[in-house]
Amino acid sequence: MNEEILKTINIVHELFRKKGSTLAVAESCTGGLISHYITSLPGASDFFEAGVVSYSTEAKKRILGVSRDIISKYGVVSEETAKEMAEKIRMLSGTDFSLSTTGNLGPDVLEGKDKGLIYTAVSKEGKTFTKELRLKGNREENKEKASLLSLMFLIKILEE
């Protein structure tokens, strides 16, 4: 694990401990890497409640409860799906905050959307924030970068 990722994970741990808040994660394209990063350091159990990898469209609908209408209208690679994933996992887990990712790591176009298009969302009671990422690396690089940038986005929301 590189220094930037380690530093970011340390900040996430610090902020959640200081706030006394809890976190759940719903991942698609990052495939559990965010949950892996969070649990790489001791003490994650103080705030990290759950991580769900809802990789398929059906898992997003069945496990998380993402609306069929949202997926039909916008696709799984969309801001709307990321937002709903974050809101659903926060409600299901009963946490203070949640983080979600969905996107296209590549190598091919998916739903007419380019490789490297990722959406991340952070939900807290009463508000959900989304961010679009456009990454240029290979599949593995995009997965790592999407995980890191999503954690940095979570930090930004926590610090507001």
Contact map, one row per residue, 1 for C-alpha under 8 A:
1110110000000000000000000000000000000000000000000000000000000000000000000000000000000000000000000000000000000000000000000000000000000000000000000000000000000000
1111110000000000000000000000000000000000000000000000000000000000000000000000000000000000000000000000000000000000000000000000000000000000000000000000000000000000
1111111000000000000000000000000000000000000000000000000000000000000000000000000000000000000000000000000000000000000000000000000000000000000000000000000000000000
0111111100000000000000000000000000000000000000000000000000000000000000000000000000000000000000000000000000000000000000000000000000000000000000000000000000000000
1111111110000000000000000000000000001000000000000000000000000000000000000000000000000000000000000000000000000000000000000000000000000000000000000001000000000000
1111111111000000000000000000000000000000000000000000000000000000000000000000000000000000000000000000000000000000000000000000000000000000000000000000000000000000
0011111111100000000000000000000000000000000000000000000000000000000000000000000000000000000000000000000000000000000000000000000000000000000000000000000000000000
0001111111110000000000000000000000000000000000000000000000000000000000000000000000000000000000000000000000000000000000000000000000000000000000000001001100000000
0000111111111000000000000000000000001100100000000000000000000000000000000000000000000000000000000000000000000000000000000000000000000000000000000000001000000000
0000011111111100000000000000000000000000100000000000000000000000000000000000000000000000000000000000000000000000000000000000000000000000000000000000000000000000
0000001111111110000000000000000000000000000000000000000000000000000000000000000000000000000000000000000000000000000000000000000000000000000000000000000000100000
0000000111111111000000000000000000000100000000000000000000000000000000000000000000000000000000000000000000000000000000000000000000000000000000000000001001100000
0000000011111111100000000000000000000100001100000000000000000000000000000000000000000000000000000000000000000000000000000000000000000000000000000000000000000000
0000000001111111110000000000000000000000000000000000000000000000000000000000000000000000000000000000000000000000000000000000000000000000000000000000000000000000
0000000000111111111000000000000000000000000000000000000000000000000000000000000000000000000000000000000000000000000000000000000000000000000000000000000000100100
0000000000011111111111000000000000000000000000100000000000000000000000000000000000000000000000000000000000000000000000000000000000000000000000000000000000000000
0000000000001111111110000000000000000000000001100000000000000000000000000000000000000000000000000000000000000000000000000000000000000000000000000000000000000000
0000000000000111111100000000000000000000000000000000000000000000000000000000000000000000000000000000000000000000000000000000000000000000000000000000000000000000
0000000000000011111110000000000000000000000000000000000000000000000000000000000000000000000000000000000000000000000000000000000000000000000000000000000000000000
0000000000000001111111000000000000000000000000100000000000000000000000000000000000000000000000000000000000000000000000000000000000000000000000000000000000000000
0000000000000001101111100000000000000000000000100000000000000000000000000000000000000000000000111000000000000000000000000000000000000000000000000000000000000000
0000000000000001000111110000000000000000000001111000000000000000000000000000000000000000000000111000000000000000000000000000000000000000000000000000000000000000
0000000000000000000011111000000000000000000000111100000000000000000000000000000000000000010000111110000000000000000000000000000000000000000000000000000000000000
0000000000000000000001111100000000000000000000011110000000000000000000000000000000000000110010101110000000000000000000000000000000000000000000000000000000000000
0000000000000000000000111110000001100000000000000111000000000000000000000000000000000100100000000111000000000000000000000000000000000000000000000000000000000000
0000000000000000000000011111000000000000000000000011110000000000000000000000000000001100100000000111100000000000000000000000000000000000000000000000000000000000
0000000000000000000000001111111101000000000000000011111000000000000000000000000000000000000000000001110000000000000000000000000000000000000000000000000000000000
0000000000000000000000000111111100000000000000000000111100000000000000000000000000000000000000000001111000000000000000000000000000000000000000000000000000000000
0000000000000000000000000011111000000000000000000000001000000000000000000000000000000000000000000000111110000000000000000000000000000000000000100000000000000000
0000000000000000000000000011111111000000000000000000000000000000000000000000000000000000000000000000110000000000000000000000000000000000000000110110000000000000
0000000000000000000000000011111111000000000000000000101000000000000000000000000000000000000000000000000000000000000000000000000000000000000000000000000000000000
0000000000000000000000000011011111110000000000000011100000000000000000000000000000000000000000000000000000000000000000000000000000000000000000000000000000000000
0000000000000000000000000000011111111000000000000000000000000000000000000000000000000000000000000000000000000000000000000000000000000000000000110010000000000000
0000000000000000000000001010011111111100000000000000000000000000000000000000000000000000000000000000000000000000000000000000000000000000000000000011001000000000
0000000000000000000000001000000111111110000000000010000000000000000000000000000000000000000000000000000000000000000000000000000000000000000000000000000000000000
0000000000000000000000000000000111111111000000000000000000000000000000000000000000000000000000000000000000000000000000000000000000000000000000000000000000000000
0000100010000000000000000000000011111111100000000000000000000000000000000000000000000000000000000000000000000000000000000000000000000000000000000000000000000000
0000000010011000000000000000000001111111100100010000000000000000000000000000000000000000000000000000000000000000000000000000000000000000000000000000000000000000
0000000000000000000000000000000000111111111110000000000000000000000000000000000000000000000000000000000000000000000000000000000000000000000000000000000000000000
0000000000000000000000000000000000011111110000000000000000000000000000000000000000000000000000000000000000000000000000000000000000000000000000000000000000000000
0000000011000000000000000000000000001111111100000000000000000000000000000000000000000000000000000000000000000000000000000000000000000000000000000000000000000000
0000000000000000000000000000000000000011111110000000000000000000000000000000000000000000000000000000000000000000000000000000000000000000000000000000000000000000
0000000000001000000000000000000000000010111111100000000000000000000000000000000000000000000000000000000000000000000000000000000000000000000000000000000000000000
0000000000001000000000000000000000000110111111110000000000000000000000000000000000000000000000000000000000000000000000000000000000000000000000000000000000000000
0000000000000000000000000000000000000010011111111000000000000000000000000000000000000000000000000000000000000000000000000000000000000000000000000000000000000000
0000000000000000100001000000000000000000001111110000000000000000000000000000000000000000000000000000000000000000000000000000000000000000000000000000000000000000
0000000000000001100111100000000000000000001111111000000000000000000000000000000000000000000000000000000000000000000000000000000000000000000000000000000000000000
0000000000000000000001110000000000000100000111111100000000000000000000000000000000000000000000000000000000000000000000000000000000000000000000000000000000000000
0000000000000000000001110000000000000000000010111110000000000000000000000000000000000000000010100000000000000000000000000000000000000000000000000000000000000000
0000000000000000000000111000000000000000000000011111000000000000000000000000000000000000000010000000000000000000000000000000000000000000000000000000000000000000
0000000000000000000000011110000100100000000000001111100000000000000000000000000000000000000000000000000000000000000000000000000000000000000000000000000000000000
0000000000000000000000001110000100000000000000000111110000000000000000000000000000000000000000000000000000000000000000000000000000000000000000000000000000000000
0000000000000000000000000111001100000000000000000011111000000000000000000000000000000000000000000000000000000000000000000000000000000000000000000000000000000000
0000000000000000000000000111000000000000000000000001111110110011000000000000000000000000000000000000000000000000000000000000000000000000000000000000000000000000
0000000000000000000000000011101000000000000000000000111110110000000000000000000000000000000000000000000000000000000000000000000000000000000000000000000000000000
0000000000000000000000000001000000000000000000000000011111110000000000000000000000000000000000000000000000000000000000000000000000000000000000000000000000000000
0000000000000000000000000000000000000000000000000000011111111000000000000001000000000000000000000000000000000000000000000000000000000000000000000000000000000000
0000000000000000000000000000000000000000000000000000000111111100000000000000000000000000000000000000000000000000000000000000000000000000000000000000000000000000
0000000000000000000000000000000000000000000000000000011111111111000000000000000000000000000000000000000000000000000000000000000000000000000000000000000000000000
0000000000000000000000000000000000000000000000000000011111111111110000000000000000001000000000000000000000000000000000000000000000000000000000000000000000000000
0000000000000000000000000000000000000000000000000000000011111111111100000000000000000000000000000000000000000000000000000000000000000000000000000000000000000000
0000000000000000000000000000000000000000000000000000000001111111110000000000000000000000000000000000000000000000000000000000000000000000000000000000000000000000
0000000000000000000000000000000000000000000000000000010000111111100000000000000000000000000000000000000000000000000000000000000000000000000000000000000000000000
0000000000000000000000000000000000000000000000000000010000111111110000000000000000001001100100000000000000000000000000000000000000000000000000000000000000000000
0000000000000000000000000000000000000000000000000000000000011111111000000000000000000001000000000000000000000000000000000000000000000000000000000000000000000000
0000000000000000000000000000000000000000000000000000000000011101111101100000000010011001000000000000000000000000000000000000000000000000000000000000000000000000
0000000000000000000000000000000000000000000000000000000000001000111111100000000000010000000000000000000000000000000000000000000000000000000000000000000000000000
0000000000000000000000000000000000000000000000000000000000001000011111110000000000000000000000000000000000000000000000000000000000000000000000000000000000000000
0000000000000000000000000000000000000000000000000000000000000000001111111000000000000000000000000000000000000000000000000000000000000000000000000000000000000000
0000000000000000000000000000000000000000000000000000000000000000011111111110000110000000000000000000000000000000000000000000000000000000000000000000000000000000
0000000000000000000000000000000000000000000000000000000000000000011111111111000010000000000000000000000000000000000000000000000000000000000000000000000000000000
0000000000000000000000000000000000000000000000000000000000000000000111111110000000000000000000000000000000000000000000000000000000000000000000000000000000000000
0000000000000000000000000000000000000000000000000000000000000000000011111110000000000000000000000000000000000000000000000000000000000000000000000000000000000000
0000000000000000000000000000000000000000000000000000000000000000000001111111110110000000000000000000000000000000000000000000000000000000000000000000000000000000
0000000000000000000000000000000000000000000000000000000000000000000001111111110010000000000000000000000000000010000000000000000000000000000000000000000000000000
0000000000000000000000000000000000000000000000000000000010000000000000100111110010000000000000000000011000000000000000000000000000000000000000000000000000000000
0000000000000000000000000000000000000000000000000000000000000000000000000111111011000000000000000000011100000110100011100000000000000000000000000000000000000000
0000000000000000000000000000000000000000000000000000000000000000000000000111111111000000000000000000011000000000000001100000000000000000000000000000000000000000
0000000000000000000000000000000000000000000000000000000000000000000000000000111111100000000000000000000000000000000000111000000001110000000000000000000000000000
0000000000000000000000000000000000000000000000000000000000000000000001000100011111110000000000000000000000000000000000000000000000000000000000000000000000000000
0000000000000000000000000000000000000000000000000000000000000000010001100111111111111000000000000000010000000000000000000000000000000000000000000000000000000000
0000000000000000000000000000000000000000000000000000000000000000000000000000111111111100000000000001110000000000000000111000000001000000000000000000000000000000
0000000000000000000000000000000000000000000000000000000000000000000000000000001111111110000000000001000000000000000000011110000111000000000000000000000000000000
0000000000000000000000000000000000000000000000000000000000000000011000000000000111111111000000000000000000000000000000000000000000000000000000000000000000000000
0000000000000000000000000100000000000000000000000000000000010001010000000000000011111111100000000001000000000000000000000000000000000000000000000000000000000000
0000000000000000000000001100000000000000000000000000000000000000000000000000000001111111110000000111000000000000000000001110000100000000000000000000000000000000
0000000000000000000000000000000000000000000000000000000000000000000000000000000000111111111000000100000000000000000000000011000100000000000000000000000000000000
0000000000000000000000000000000000000000000000000000000000000001110000000000000000011111111100000000000000000000000000000000000000000000000000000000000000000000
0000000000000000000000011100000000000000000000000000000000000001000000000000000000001111111110000100000000000000000000000000000000000000000000000000000000000000
0000000000000000000000110000000000000000000000000000000000000000000000000000000000000111111111111100000000000000000000000011000000000000000000000000000000000000
0000000000000000000000000000000000000000000000000000000000000000000000000000000000000011111111100000000000000000000000000000000000000000000000000000000000000000
0000000000000000000000000000000000000000000000000000000000000001000000000000000000000001111111000000000000000000000000000000000000000000000000000000000000000000
0000000000000000000000010000000000000000000000001100000000000000000000000000000000000000111111100000000000000000000000000000000000000000000000000000000000000000
0000000000000000000000000000000000000000000000000000000000000000000000000000000000000000011111110000000000000000000000000000000000000000000000000000000000000000
0000000000000000000011110000000000000000000000001000000000000000000000000000000000000000011011111100000000000000000000000000000000000000000000000000000000000000
0000000000000000000011100000000000000000000000000000000000000000000000000000000000000000010001111100000000000000000000000001100000000000000000000000000000000000
0000000000000000000011110000000000000000000000000000000000000000000000000000000000000000010000111110000000000000000000000111100000000000000000000000000000000000
0000000000000000000000111100000000000000000000000000000000000000000000000000000000000110110000111111000000000000000000000111000000000000000000000000000000000000
0000000000000000000000111100000000000000000000000000000000000000000000000000000000000100000000001111100000000000000000011110000000000000000000000000010001000000
0000000000000000000000001111000000000000000000000000000000000000000000000000000001101100000000000111110000000000000000011100000000000000000000000000000000000000
0000000000000000000000000111110000000000000000000000000000000000000000000000000001000000000000000011111000000000000001111000000000000000000000000100010000000000
0000000000000000000000000011110000000000000000000000000000000000000000000001110011000000000000000001111100000000000001110000000000000000000000000000000000000000
0000000000000000000000000001100000000000000000000000000000000000000000000001110000000000000000000000111110000000000111100000000000000000000000000000000000000000
0000000000000000000000000000100000000000000000000000000000000000000000000000100000000000000000000000011111001100111111000000000000000000000000000000000000000000
0000000000000000000000000000100000000000000000000000000000000000000000000000000000000000000000000000001111100000001111000000000000000000011101100000000000000000
0000000000000000000000000000000000000000000000000000000000000000000000000000000000000000000000000000000111111100011100000000000000000000011000000000000000000000
0000000000000000000000000000000000000000000000000000000000000000000000000000000000000000000000000000000011111000001000000000000000000000011000000000000000000000
0000000000000000000000000000000000000000000000000000000000000000000000000000000000000000000000000000000001111100011000000000000000000000000000000000000000000000
0000000000000000000000000000000000000000000000000000000000000000000000000000000000000000000000000000000101111111111000000000000000000000000000000000000000000000
0000000000000000000000000000000000000000000000000000000000000000000000000000100000000000000000000000000101011111111000000000000000000000000000000000000000000000
0000000000000000000000000000000000000000000000000000000000000000000000000010100000000000000000000000000000001111100000000000000000000000000000000000000000000000
0000000000000000000000000000000000000000000000000000000000000000000000000000000000000000000000000000000000001111110000000000000000000000000000000000000000000000
0000000000000000000000000000000000000000000000000000000000000000000000000000100000000000000000000000000100001111111010000000000000000000000000000000000000000000
0000000000000000000000000000000000000000000000000000000000000000000000000000000000000000000000000000000101011101111110000000000000000000000000000000000000000000
0000000000000000000000000000000000000000000000000000000000000000000000000000000000000000000000000000000111111100111110000000000000000011000000000000000000000000
0000000000000000000000000000000000000000000000000000000000000000000000000000000000000000000000000000001111000000011111000000000000001111100001000000000000000000
0000000000000000000000000000000000000000000000000000000000000000000000000000100000000000000000000000001110000000111111100000000000011110000000000000000000000000
0000000000000000000000000000000000000000000000000000000000000000000000000000110000000000000000000000111110000000000111110000000000011110000000000100000000000000
0000000000000000000000000000000000000000000000000000000000000000000000000000111001000000000000000000111000000000000011111000000001111000000000000000000000000000
0000000000000000000000000000000000000000000000000000000000000000000000000000001001100000000000000011110000000000000001111100000001111000000000000000010000000000
0000000000000000000000000000000000000000000000000000000000000000000000000000001001100100000000000011100000000000000000111110000111100000000000000000010000000000
0000000000000000000000000000000000000000000000000000000000000000000000000000000000100100000000001111000000000000000000011111000111000000000000000000000011001000
0000000000000000000000000000000000000000000000000000000000000000000000000000000000100110010000001110000000000000000000001111101110000000000000000000000000000000
0000000000000000000000000000000000000000000000000000000000000000000000000000000000000010010000011100000000000000000000000111111100000000000000000000000000000000
0000000000000000000000000000000000000000000000000000000000000000000000000000000000000000000000011000000000000000000000000011111000000000000000000000000000000000
0000000000000000000000000000000000000000000000000000000000000000000000000000000000000000000000000000000000000000000000000001111100000000000000000000000000000000
0000000000000000000000000000000000000000000000000000000000000000000000000000000000000000000000000000000000000000000000000011111110000000000000000000000000000000
0000000000000000000000000000000000000000000000000000000000000000000000000000000000100110000000000000000000000000000000001111011111000000000000000000000000000000
0000000000000000000000000000000000000000000000000000000000000000000000000000000000100000000000000000000000000000000000001110001111100000000000000000000000000000
0000000000000000000000000000000000000000000000000000000000000000000000000000001001100000000000000000000000000000000000111100000111110000000000000000000000000000
0000000000000000000000000000000000000000000000000000000000000000000000000000001000000000000000000000000000000000000000111000000011111000000000000000000010000000
0000000000000000000000000000000000000000000000000000000000000000000000000000001000000000000000000000000000000000000011110000000001111100000000000000000000000000
0000000000000000000000000000000000000000000000000000000000000000000000000000000000000000000000000000000000000000000111110000000000111110000000000100000000000000
0000000000000000000000000000000000000000000000000000000000000000000000000000000000000000000000000000000000000000000111000000000000011111000000000000000000000000
0000000000000000000000000000000000000000000000000000000000000000000000000000000000000000000000000000000000000000001111000000000000001111100001001100000000000000
0000000000000000000000000000000000000000000000000000000000000000000000000000000000000000000000000000000000000000001100000000000000000111110001000000000000000000
0000000000000000000000000000000000000000000000000000000000000000000000000000000000000000000000000000000000000000000100000000000000000011111111000000000000000000
0000000000000000000000000000000000000000000000000000000000000000000000000000000000000000000000000000000011100000000000000000000000000001111111000000000000000000
0000000000000000000000000000000000000000000000000000000000000000000000000000000000000000000000000000000011100000000000000000000000000000111111100000000000000000
0000000000000000000000000000000000000000000000000000000000000000000000000000000000000000000000000000000010000000000000000000000000000000111111110000000000000000
0000000000000000000000000000000000000000000000000000000000000000000000000000000000000000000000000000000000000000000000000000000000000000111111111000000000000000
0000000000000000000000000000000000000000000000000000000000000000000000000000000000000000000000000000000010000000000100000000000000000011111111111100000000000000
0000000000000000000000000000110010000000000000000000000000000000000000000000000000000000000000000000000010000000000000000000000000000000001111111110000000000000
0000000000000000000000000000010010000000000000000000000000000000000000000000000000000000000000000000000000000000000000000000000000000000000111111111000000000000
0000000000000000000000000000000000000000000000000000000000000000000000000000000000000000000000000000000000000000000000000000000000000010000011111111100000000000
0000000000000000000000000000010000000000000000000000000000000000000000000000000000000000000000000000100000000000000001000000000000001010000001111111110000000000
0000000000000000000000000000010011000000000000000000000000000000000000000000000000000000000000000000000000000000000000000000000000000000000000111111111000000000
0000100100000000000000000000000001000000000000000000000000000000000000000000000000000000000000000000000000000000000000000000000000000000000000011111111100000000
0000000000000000000000000000000000000000000000000000000000000000000000000000000000000000000000000000000000000000000000000000000000000000000000001111111110000000
0000000000000000000000000000000000000000000000000000000000000000000000000000000000000000000000000010100000000000000000011000000000000000000000000111111111000000
0000000110010000000000000000000001000000000000000000000000000000000000000000000000000000000000000000000000000000000000000000000000000000000000000011111111100000
0000000100000000000000000000000000000000000000000000000000000000000000000000000000000000000000000000000000000000000000000000000000000000000000000001111111110000
0000000000000000000000000000000000000000000000000000000000000000000000000000000000000000000000000000000000000000000000000100000000100000000000000000111111111000
0000000000010000000000000000000000000000000000000000000000000000000000000000000000000000000000000010000000000000000000000100000000000000000000000000011111111100
0000000000110010000000000000000000000000000000000000000000000000000000000000000000000000000000000000000000000000000000000000000000000000000000000000001111111110
0000000000000000000000000000000000000000000000000000000000000000000000000000000000000000000000000000000000000000000000000000000000000000000000000000000111111111
0000000000000000000000000000000000000000000000000000000000000000000000000000000000000000000000000000000000000000000000000100000000000000000000000000000011111111
0000000000000010000000000000000000000000000000000000000000000000000000000000000000000000000000000000000000000000000000000000000000000000000000000000000001111111
0000000000000000000000000000000000000000000000000000000000000000000000000000000000000000000000000000000000000000000000000000000000000000000000000000000000111111
0000000000000000000000000000000000000000000000000000000000000000000000000000000000000000000000000000000000000000000000000000000000000000000000000000000000011111
